Amino acid sequence: MEPIVVILFLAIVTLTLVITYYAAKRTKSTSEFYTAGGGLTGWQNGLAIAGDYLSAASFLGIAGAIALQGFDGFFYSIGFLIAYLVVLLLVAEPLRNLGKYTLADMINSRFDAKKVRGVAALSTITIVLFYMIAQLVGAGALIQLLFDIPYWIAVLIVGVMMTIYVLFGGMIATSWVQITKAVLLMAGMIIISFMVLWKFNFNISAMFTEVKSATSHGADYLNPGIKYSDPLGTISLMLALVLGTAGLPHILMRFFTVKDAQTARKSVITATWTIGIFYILTLFLGFGAAIYVGESEILAANPGGNMAAPLLAEAIGGNILFAFISAVAFATILAVVAGLVLSGASAFAHDIYGQIIKKGQSTEKQQMLAARYAALGVSVLSILLSLGAQFLNVAFLVSLAFCIAASANLPVILYTVYWKRFNTSGAVWAVLSGLISALVLVSLSPSVFSPVEGAALFVGEPIFPLENPALFSVPIGFLGGYLGTIFSKENDFARFAEVKVRANTGYREAE
């Protein structure tokens, strides 16, 4: 453990705590706690979205996946990036115009039913827990590598830090931690990519030639099929990645932190450019790690391959770059988990406690207290779950969260905004059918059962053949919403007409 590593880690942690301290002074109302009072500008929120989105899965998981699996690892980069087109074209503007704090607010703008709000909150909390496990696994692996401390202590450290951000600073602190982290992360990516290319005299063709002989896969490294040899499995994974972003609660929540839909669109454009550049650069990190670190060393540091990027930084830039990249990775995890805790806490405190239990009659003080208790509960539960997932690749874990988001949340969002006939029963069926089918199919998949000991959670033959079930669970979610609607006689075309105007103009909000 080099002193420079400790110094940079402490500097990052100190910076985030200073941000939280000043944000805590400005966080007096539930609006400020949940959505920073809607006061972020387009570029600020765009960077904060990028900070939320560029998680440990992106930085640690994808670099490792590309290093170990070549072209197949790059599928994650492609899917995560294209996903933002779905958000920009179909979701961002209507969500901002119809919602207030959470996804359930947006759906309830049309149906105003407790059961709809309840199932939407349930879906949000489930997705948050899956995503949180991925971040905490990445954090545990990183700190374990750096400080040579037990995995569970590493996870506990991150858990305590993220809880402090949310409990005291709310969305204001979380947003500025994410903005800071996005800038630092992009700087780190550009530095490493530049150094990798510099070693090849900026000849990308030479790098591609070199990587063919750098791994055990040989020339096949640059071809699809090393991990995803099944075409259906590949399509299913890409479907989850491309459609899942538009249903991720911590990303959707960011659109409520700006004043209007126009600013929300600007946010997405800024985020898309930032994210696009980042995912292109993951290719250089993955190839660089394959060439200069090697498969055996990557796997020795972490069985999931999650330490490829920090190890590459050490190999080409020495201890200083290693320390910087590791500190940035730590900031990455802290920022993302803070956003996740906040979205999970808001689903419980605002939707379940505030609107269902208290029927919208809770005081400002009660809401703030409930939100902080909920944040604490989400943190503790996610820490406990992550202790059993130490050896899973974090990019894979996040793809499962994307699958649930695409299956449970996206159908109800699109139907709410664009289908006139859609009703309360359809909304409940859409969420529950997508959520339950995704969870059941994952539990029967090769991700959970494998005949090879250590390859999955349990030894045994998988009943369902695909690792990511989105190819089946997403259509089930849409079908559930359709059948739930047509088998119910309920309809309210006048309410839909009102929602359609609001979704496109924000008219009622302007009144």
Buried (B, 14 or more C-beta within 10 A) or exposed (E): EBEBBBEBBEEBBEBBBEBBEEBBEBBEEBBBBBBBBBBBBBBBBBBBBBBBBBBBBBBBBBBBBBBBBBBBBBBBBEBBBBBBBBBBEBBBBBBBBBBBBBBBBBBBBBBEBBBBBBBBBBBBBBBBBBBBBBBBBBBBBBBBBBBEBEBBEBBBBBBEBBBBBBBBBBBBBBBBBBBBBBBBBBEBBBBBBEBBBEBBEEEEEEBBEBBBEBBEBEEBBBEBBBBBEBEEBBBBBBBBBBBBBBBBBBBBBBBBBBBBBEBBBBBBBBBBEBBBBBBEBBBBBBBBBBBBBBBEBBBEBBBBBBBBBBBBBBBBBEEBBBBBBBBBBBBBBBBBBBBBBBBBBBBBBBBBBBBBEBEEEBEEEBBBBBBBBBBBBBBEBBBEBBBEBBBBBBBBBBBBBBBBBBBBBBBBBBBBBEBEBBBBBBBBBBBBBBBBBBBBBBBBBBBBBBEEEEEBBEEEEBEBEBBBBBBBBBBBBBBBBBBBBEEBEEBBEEBBEBBBEBBEEBEEBEE
